Amino acid sequence: MANPLQRYSCLGHRAIRRGVLVAAVEVLDPKAYQAPHIQDWEPTPQSEPASVKAHLFPADEDWPLTESVTAQALAQVDAIRDHALSLGWTEASLYQNRGRLRFPAGGENGLVCFLHSDDQIGEVSAQSIEIIRPSGNRLRCYNRDAPQPWIRDTAASAAQGDSDTSAPVPVSNK
């Protein structure tokens, strides 16, 4: 074969038999063909979204950007709120959906912005909150205010006389 694409063309002709193509051409009358009209189509019924009061956190400040959150995400965060607060999480780290930069840039957004309506919340610890996707994938939303095991405090190391004061180094890949 001169052209490598001819191989695929031959495969297509084998899949659709010549007789089927001839029968389709014989039935089609281009002069009598009428294209579908919009008024002939039935509109697809759309469910009305539940009217939810817009969630704004912080509500009393003027932020240029707001990320919308679902009622299910708010309900899930509400369910773990007290436990998370007792572990050192802040209201902002759980509920903030307003900031100066677009989501997810800037690290200003809270857990509610990362939850989709069909996600579940797994383990809640001082360092992170686990998000379980319907596919089974597990993500972690990390607490910015808690010390993380893979980040070395370079200021404390320098004060103790440690000669290695390089940037934070990952030590765990959980």
N, C-alpha and C positions, 0 to 999 in steps of 0.2 A: 504494500500500500504506500502510495506516495505521500499522503497526508495522514498524520497520526489521528486526526479527529474523525477520519472516515471509519475507523474501528467502532467508535461510539455511535456513529450514524447507522452502521449496519446492525448494531445491537438494538437500536430503537426500532428499526424496520422489522426485526425478528419478533420483538415484543408486541407490535401492532401488526397483525396480519394484513396482507394486501386486500383480502376480501372485505375486511372490516372497513378499511379506508375507502374502498370503492363504493360500498353500501352507503357510507356517510356522505360521500360526494353526490351520489345519485339522489338522496333524500333532500339535500340542501338546495333550495332555490333562492339565489341571492336577490332576485327581484321581489320575491314575496316576503323576505325576511323583515321583521319589525324589531327594532332594538327595544329593549325594556325601557319603560318610562318610570320616573320616580313615583308617580301616583299609583303605579301598580304594586309597589313594594309595601309590605306591611312593616310599620315601625317596630323595632325591637323594644319591648317594655323594659324600662329601666327602674330599678328600685330607688326610691328616694332615700338619700342618706339621712341617718338619724340626726335630728337637729341637736347639735352639741354646742354649748357655749364655747367660744374660742378660748383656748388655754393660752394665757400669756404669763410667763414667768421670767423675770420680775415684771409685775404688772404696773408698778408706779414709776418706772424709769422709761426714758425715750431711747429705744434701740432701733437702729435702721433696718435690721433684718429679723424676721420671725419665721421659724420652721413650724409647719402644721404638725400636730400630733393626733393620733386616733384616741377615741374614747377607751378602747381596749387597752392601749398602752398606759393611759392614765390609771385605769383600774388596776392593772398589774403592779404598777409602781406604788399605788396607794396600799396594796396588799402587803408589800414588804417595807413600807416607809419606816415604821417604828423600829423594826429590827435593824435596818440599814443605818438609821440615825444613831442607834445605840452603838454601832460599830465604828462610828466616826465619819460617816457620809454626811454631806450637807444638803439642805433643801435644793440649793442651786445645782449640785452634782446629780441630783435625781430628776428635777423638774425643769431646769432652765431650757427654754426654747427660743430665746432672743439673744442677739449678739451683734458684734460689729462686722463679722465675717460670715460668708455663706457657709451653711452646714455642708460638710463636717469640718471645715477648716477652722483653725483657731483654738480648738479645745474648749470652747465656751459652753457647748451644749450638754445637757444632762442626759440621763439614761432614757427618758421618754422619747427623745428624738431618734434613738437607735432601734427602738422596738417597732416591729410591724404588727398588724392586728392579729396574725396567726402565730406569733412567737410566744415562747414560754420563758419564764425566769427560772433558772436553776439555782446553783449554789450562790449564797450571799456571804461575802467575807469582808474584812476591813480593807483588803487590797482590791477586790474586784467583785463584779456581779456577772454571773454567767447568763448568756442569752442563748436559748435553744431554738434553732430554726426548725420548721416543719420537716426539712430534709434530714434532720438529725445533727447537722453541723452545730458546733458550739463556739460561740464567740464570747469575749470578755470585755466588759466596760470597766476600765480601771479608774480607781479613785485617785484623782490628781493630788489630793492632800495627804495621802497615806504613803509611807516609805515603801518602795517596791524592792523586792529582793535582788533584782538584776541591776539596779542603779546604785553605783558607789557614790557616797557623799565625798566629793573631792575636797571640800573645805575641811571636813573632819579629819580626812587622811593627812592633809597638809599640816594641820595643827598637831597631829601626833608624830610628825616627823617622817611620814611615809614619803619616799622619793618619787613614787609613781603618782603624779597628779594629772593624768590624762583624762580625756572625756569619759563619761559613764560607759561601762562595758557590760554587755549582756552576759549573764552567767547561767540563765535558765531559759529553756525554750518550751515552756508549757503551752 
